[in-house]
Structure formats: structure tokens, C-alpha cells
Amino acid sequence: MNRTTLKTTLRNLAQNHCLILSTHCKRRMEKRNVTSEDILHVLMWGDLSEIQKQNENQEIKCKLTGKDIEGDRLTLQVAVCEKNNSVICITVY
């Protein structure tokens, strides 16, 4: 999957609320006062970087950096899982 297709896929999944939060991510969200809406905002408007190739689970891992709803900088580590048509948020910082 190329960068443009990946970004389109991330936006489509965000629009359809196909978001899974890892346990680690939920802990970091609470610690950093990040909401699900903040994550969806970065998925829609953030800059995509550090794309890793697909692994054995058919996931593409990447990093997105943008601003949350309040305008504060927020970085996400996510995995796009084509197998179950979802994006898994691994961590936020």
C-alpha cells in the first residue's frame, strides 16, 4: 500500500469509527488527557510518517503527527489491519 492509499484508508476508517484502542493506548490517553475525538482528529488531519511494511498479521504500522481538537501537538502510533478493516491505536504521545 502506498502513502496516498494508506492515508485515504486511515481517513475512511476514522470517518466510520473503525478504531480499536489498545490497553496501553487507553492508559496513555488517561495520563495525557487525550480523548477518542482527539485521536480521530489526528487520523483525519495528521501527517503520516514512519510507515512500516506489513507484518504476518496483515497490519501496516505507521506514525501520525498532528494537533488534537484543542490545537496541542499529538502523535499516534497505529496499525492498519486490513483483515478486519480497522485501525488499532497502539499509543499516543
SVG drawing of the C-alpha trace seen along z (x, -y; Angstrom):
<svg xmlns="http://www.w3.org/2000/svg" viewBox="-19 -25 29 39">
<polyline fill="none" stroke="black" stroke-width="0.4" points="0.0,0.0 1.5,-3.4 1.4,-6.5 -1.6,-8.1 -3.7,-4.9 -2.7,-4.4 -3.7,-8.0 -7.1,-7.5 -7.6,-4.2 -6.9,-5.9 -9.3,-8.7 -12.1,-6.3 -11.6,-4.2 -11.7,-7.3 -14.8,-8.5 -16.5,-5.2 -15.2,-5.0 -13.4,-1.7 -11.0,-2.4 -9.6,0.0 -7.7,-1.3 -5.0,1.0 -4.8,1.3 -1.5,-0.6 -3.1,-3.4 -6.0,-3.7 -3.6,-4.1 -1.6,-6.8 -4.8,-8.6 -5.8,-8.9 -2.3,-10.0 -2.1,-12.6 -5.7,-13.7 -6.3,-12.5 -9.8,-11.7 -11.0,-9.4 -12.1,-12.5 -8.5,-13.8 -7.3,-10.6 -9.9,-10.7 -8.9,-14.3 -5.2,-13.3 -6.3,-10.3 -8.2,-12.7 -5.8,-15.6 -2.3,-14.5 0.8,-14.0 1.7,-10.4 5.3,-9.2 7.4,-6.2 5.5,-3.6 6.5,0.0 5.9,2.9 3.1,5.3 3.7,7.9 2.5,11.5 -0.9,10.2 -1.5,8.2 -1.0,4.9 0.8,1.8 2.2,-0.2 2.8,-3.9 3.1,-7.1 0.8,-10.2 1.6,-13.6 -0.9,-16.4 -2.9,-18.6 -5.7,-17.5 -9.0,-19.3 -7.6,-21.9 -4.6,-22.6 -2.0,-20.7 0.5,-18.5 -0.4,-14.8 1.5,-11.8 -0.2,-8.4 1.4,-5.0 -1.2,-3.0 -1.6,0.2 -4.0,0.6 -5.5,4.0 -6.9,4.8 -8.0,8.2 -10.7,6.8 -11.0,3.3 -9.9,1.3 -7.2,-0.9 -5.6,0.0 -4.2,-2.8 -1.1,-1.4 0.0,-4.5 -0.4,-8.3 2.2,-11.0"/>
</svg>
